[in-house]
Amino acid sequence: MVFSSSTFLMAFLPLTLLLYYGVGVALTKNVTVKNCILLLGSLVFYAWGEPVYIVLMLLSILFNFAAGRVIDSALEDGRTGLAKFQFVLDVIYNLAVLGFFKYADFVVDNINGLFGVHIPPLELPLPIGISFYTFQILSYIIDLYTGKIRVQKNLLSFALYISLFPQLIAGPIVKYKEIEEQLVGRKESWSKYSYGMTRFVVGLAKKLLLANTLGAVYSGIQAMDVGSLSALTAWTGIACYTLQIYFDFSGYSDMAIGLGSMFGFRFNENFNYPYIATSITDFWRRWHISLSSWFRDYVYIPLGGNRRKTPRVIFNLMVVWLLTGLWHGAAWNFVLWGMFYGVLLIFEKYVLGDLLPRIPTPVRWLTTMVLVMCGWVLFSAPDLTGALLYLKAMFGGAAGWTDGNGAYLLSTNLAVLVLGAFCATPAYRHILDRFDQKWVSRAKVVAYPLLFALCVVFMVSETYNPFLYFRF
């Protein structure tokens, strides 16, 4: 089940809200009852598409809850050896589960290619959201072992933290220390609920109206023979994908944050207008913020961060970006995508250095966007060969720089590209700030229901409705 489906919007969400506010809030106001309703709803939500994997999630919840209790008890008793053993065992268990389902076939394919053997792949479907909830579990275990949080002794609260449906399948990645108090002491209010509704509608519109429309264009271009693409066609396609993936992923993050607010939770922001960035470093401060901060806190800093000598810092950065690429997918194009950003960040830090701020801002922005778009080619291609051929087409490959097909695709999709580019910046906020806020508030009362109705029309009438991060 995904947020942009009729099943979620017309059945699951209304029923869950009715139970939560009708029973959990209006009748009892007891946090245990509210958490039980949310946990039940979250498990139903997760099991909707692949019921068998609910067993895997429940086992992960029970194993990690028990491991946390053992680590805490051992630390309190001064048995540091036992605490360390349990901590290492738990980390290995979680990474092994993630690795088995996500990377087993990748390893098998590479062994077959290297040694000429024919080991059959497992072809197991990837459990939904496993990369996200595994990282949440690891944040809990690591912070517990290092003394940054208290152990969670309530199984219900721990299970809800792992399975909470608003951010389960696509983040943002919520660290336990960010939500610990909210699990037992959150307060619902009309202001939180109304903010959550409007935030959800904005995210839904990003996904259905913009991401899907732009994605359909790129899918059509991807289906063409890459050797026949002119540079104009290739750039039009990757421009569409650049906006698609932003509106797709940030739209889901908006919906997750909105849903959390509707149930009294506050999740941290996951995007901050990344396409106005003027450097690659700036871009990654704005894109998928929860993932970047997770790797910073649990990989980069433990490796020594930037406190070491230059060769070691470079090593630390490349390890982080290798893992970032692998986290996104089990394929060499994802590995290359991660390493691509690692090299760019090292270049900015050690080669450009103090020179970077002195480069004119428009030049820095344009260079950043070209590099980001080239990165999205690596990210979106079906394989490494396809990515390299597409990059070749972008820079005037076999089909040349322009043709009638490219001109047609650009002209017929120029309006949505311009609209998408405008909505990917904070410009619309600056425009609204110039008007009388009383009238802006009144206009929003009408605009949000109309926007939601338009989303429903698109959802019902359109068949193209992918979610790019669904299998991460």
Secondary structure, 3 states (H helix, E strand, C coil): CCCCCHHHHHHHHHHHHHHHHHHHHHHHCCHHHHHHHHHHHHHHHHHCCCCCHHHHHHHHHHHHHHHHHHHHHHHHCCCHHHHHHHHHHHHHHHHHHHHHHHHHHHHHHHHHHHHCCCCCCCCCCCCCCHHHHHHHHHHHHHHHHCCCCCCCCCHHHHHHHHHCHHHCCCCCCCCHHHHCCHHHHCCCCHHHHHHHHHHHHHHHHHHHHHHHHHHHHHHHHHCCCHHHCCHHHHHHHHHHHHHHHHHHHHHHHHHHHHHHHHCCCCCCCCCCCHHHCCCHHHHHHHCCHHHHHHHHHHHHCCCCCCCCCHHHHHHHHHHHHHHHHHHHCCCHHHHHHHHHHHHHHHHHHHHHHHHHHHCCHHHHHHHHHHHHHHHHHHHHCCCHHHHHHHHHHHCCCCCCCCCHHHHHHHHHHHHHHHHHHHHCCCHHHHHHHCCCHHHHHHHHHHHHHHHHHHHHHHHHHCCCCCCCCCCC
